[in-house]
Amino acid sequence: MKKVSRTVPAPKGLGIADVIGVPEGADVELELRLESVMEGVLVTGTAHAPVEGECVRCLEPVGYELDADFQEMFSYPDADTRTARAGEAGDDAEDEDAFHLEDDLFDLEPLLRDAVVLALPLQPVCREDCPGLCAQCGARLADDPDHHHEAVDIRWAALQEFQQNGAGDGTDENQEK
């Protein structure tokens, strides 16, 4: 067993579309535990990285630190032949998803990408009670909690005009005569 700490630059596309993710080139701190087992190397680790994005309600910037845990078995290249000799039949779908050591090296990028993307929120918010934006004018409601618009039902618009012209105040000309 061996413990390894590394700081690596974040690869491109480590996030969810353009909503939230780890900026390309940002420092990703990896704490790894490598364990030699019969079939290969078991890699257990934690990735610590800065996350940037925008609130889906008010479009303000969102930023925080993310910790993502992961664990995966990296098989020796000849592990498949050893398994076949032992009389165990492997599933083809499992073999395609398996990670393998190549020249005593393993590629953590796909594993890291899966762990980080699954740890990210699908709909990030700047705070849990973020009111968002006004649907009519786009004003940020957190800046002006009393923000509102006069909602006029189009079916009553003609009556409102009738009242504004003074005809609805009970002083109709026909009633006075």
Disulfide bonds with the S-S distance in Angstrom:
none
